[in-house]
Amino acid sequence: MRLPPVDGSRSPASGPVPTDLGIAGRFDARQLRTTTAVNLLAILTGLVAGYGAIGFRFLIGFFQNSILHGRLGFELVSPIEQTRGPWMIGIPAVGFLVVAYLVRTFAREARGHGVPEVIEAVMTRGGRMRKRVVSIKALASSLTIAAGGSVGREGPIVQIGSAAGSTLGQWFQVRGKNLKTLVGCGAAGAVAATFNTPIAGVVFAIELIVLELNPRSFIPLVISSVFATVVSRWHLGNERPSSCPNTSWSTPANWCSTWGWVCWPGSWAA
């Protein structure tokens, strides 16, 4: 880098502006462009994860209404109120057979809980996940939940959001740690939008997906989680993911549960 003379013959302010930034300057400029691009992709990932969480919820409601009630609807319903009668016994078995066919035929990595598969993709494949995982996992998991399978929304939505972040990163040719960060952005946004918990989504992604805490990864995670939460609250409202029913301590079952909590520390001490 060429510096202006310092002998007083010419003031540095009146000299020409240096155009060669040197190695350090070029590195900083390149780093700034990369960070800006990752943050912009984090916004896009958060929006996709937010709408993906909403779509997954509506897909579960669609299959629940279709399978359990024989009607068209997208709201979540309770399986206790099903109208299939004795046929309800065979519905889980048929649903599991359909899910097994989908997973074995189209995307074997879509089987399982969802979170371990994402961790494996980050550790062994640098965060690369196939695009079809998004649709196959959403379809298979929604069918499983609607048919009465013993699963929840956390694992599937983490894999769906992570696969969406990985797909966007591969489309824009993101590599290395930045791709892993986008996978974490997808997971954070999906958890935040599904359970209306933006902070928990960021913490979840840091602890299980990204496995590091620095500004280069933390800021995109926060951005994705916030945008996903905004999308969820815009369409579904600021609702709680679950609620506890009102209970009365006058029933024997409540007293038994209370004694269980009282005796639990004693069992560890023994």
N, C-alpha and C positions, 0 to 999 in steps of 0.2 A: 504494500500500500504506500503510495507516494504522499509524503507530508509536505505542507507548505514551509517555506524557510522561516527560521526562527531567529534570524539575525537582525530583525527589525526593519529590513529593507522593504518588506511588504507585509501588510496586516493579514492575518489568517482569514479575517472576514471578507477581505476583498479578493482573495485568491479563488481559483476555480474549485468547484465542488468535486471531490474525488468520486469517480464512477466505479472504481474497483474496490469492492467491499472486503476482499480478502477471503480466506477460508472460513474464519469465524463468522464474518458477516453473511456469507452465503449460507452457512449452516443455520444461523439464526433465522434468516428469511425462509429457508426451506422448512425449518421446524415450525415456524409460525403458520405457513400455508398448510402443513400437515395437520397441525392442531385445529385450525379453523375448519378444515375439511371434515375431520372426525367429529367435531362439535355439530356441524351441520347435518352429518349423517346420523348423529345421535338424536337430533330433532325428528328426522324422518323415521328412525327406528322407533322412537316413542309413539309417534302417531300410528304407525303400522301395528305396534304392539297393543295400543289402546283399542283400536278398532278390531284387532284380532281377538282380544279378550271379550269384547262385546259380541262379536260373531260366534265365538265358541259358546258363550252363554245362550245365545238365541238358538244355536244348533242343538244344545242339550234340551232346551225347552221344546223344540220342534219334535225331536224323537220321543220325548216323554209324552207329549200330547198325542202323537201318532200311535205309539206302541201301547200306552197304558189306557188311553181314553178314546182312541179312534177318531180324533178330531184334528183340525188344523189350528195350531197355536204356537206361540214362541215364548210364553211365560213359563217359568219354572213351576212345576206342580209336585205334589207329594205322591209317592207311590202307594201310600196307604189308601188314597182315594181312588185307586184304579177300578175300572169297570169291566175287567176281563174275566173275573170270576176264577173258576178252576184252571183256566188256560194260563193263568199267571205263573203256574209252576214251570211250564215249558219255555216261557219267554227268556229267562236268563240263559238257558242252554243254547237256544237258537241265536241269541245275540252274541254270545261268545264264539260260536262257530263262524258267524259272519265276520267278526273282528279278527279272528285267527286267519281267515282267508285273505282279508285285506292286508294285514301286516306281512304275512309270509309271501304274498304275491308281489306287493308293490314297494314296501319299505320295511325291511327287517329291523332296522334301528329304531323304528317307531314303537316297538314292543317294550314292555317294562314300565317302570315308574315314570321315567322322563328325566329326572335330575341326574342320575348316574350316567345316562347316555350323553348328556350335555358335557359333563365333566370329562368323560372319555374322549369326546370329540375335541375338547380344548387341549387335553394332555397329549393325545396321540396324533391328531390331525391338524393341529394349529388353529382349531376353531372352524374348520370347514365341515359343513353339513349340507346334505342334498336338499334341493328345493322342495322335492315332493314330501319331505318329512312334515312340512307345515300342514298340508291338506290331509295327508293320511293320518297323522296323529290326531288332528282335530276330529276327523270323521270316526276313527276307531274309538277314541276316548269318549266322545259324546254318545256313541252307541252303547258302550259299556256302562256308562253311568245311567243312561235311560233304561237299559235292560235290567238294572238291579245289581250291577257289579260293585264289589267292595273297593271302590276307588273314589278319589276326589278330584278337584280341579287344579290343585297346586302343581303336581308333577307334570300333567299334560300341558298346562299353559306355560310352564317354564320352558319345556322343550319347543313348544310352538313359537314363543317369543324369541328364543335363542336361535332357532332355525331361520326365523325371519331376519334377525340381525345379521346372521352369517350370510344369508342370501344377498342382502343389500350390500354387504361388504365385498362379496365376490363380484357382484355386478359392477361396482365402482373400483375394482382391482385393489382393494385394501389388503395388506399383508402383515404378517408378523403380529406384534403385540396389539396393533390397532384393530386387527380383525378379532382378536380375543376380546378386546374392549367392546366392540360392537355386539358380540355374542352376549357379553354381560349386560349391555344396554337393553337388548331384547328381553333378557330374563328380568331385569329390574322393572322395565316398563310393563311387562305382562303381569308380574306379581302386584305391582302398584295399581294397575287398572282393575284387576280381578277382585282384589280384597280392599280397595280404597285405602291403601297403606303405602304412600310414596317413600317414607323413610325406611320402612321395612324392606321395600323392594331394593333400595340401594344397599342396605346392609346384607341382604341375602346374596346379591350379586358379588359383593366384595368377598364374602366369606367362602362361597362355594364355586364361583365361576372365575373371577378375575384373580383372586388370591394375592392381591397387592393393594396398597393404599398410597397413591400419589396423585398430584393434580392432573396428570395426563389421563388417568383412568377415572378418577373420582368425579371430575367435572362432567364428562359425557354421561356417566351413570345418573347423576342428579338431573341433568337436562332431559334425558329419556324418561326417567321416572315422573318428572313434573308434567311433561307433555302428555304422557299416557294417562296420568291421573286427571288432567284437564279434560281429555276426550271422554273418559269414563263418567266423570261428574257432569259433563255437558249433556250426555245422552241418558244416563241412568240416575242422576241425582247424587247427592252426598249421603248415600245410605251406608249403613253398617253391613259388613259381610255376613254377620250372624248376630242373633239375639238370644238372650237367655230367658226362658219362660219364668213367669212368677211362680214361686214355690211357697209352700206353707210348711212350717216345722212341726205341725201337729200330726203328720202321718208317720207311721213306723219306718217307712223307707228312708225318710230324711234323717231320722235319728240314727239309723244304722250307718248311713253314709258319714254322719258326723263322728260316730265312734270309730269308723275306719280311718278317718284323718287323724284322730287323736292317738290311735294305737300305732299308726305307721312309723313315727319316729322311734317308738319303743322297740319295734321289730328290727330296725337298723342297729339300735344300741345292743340288742341281744345277740 
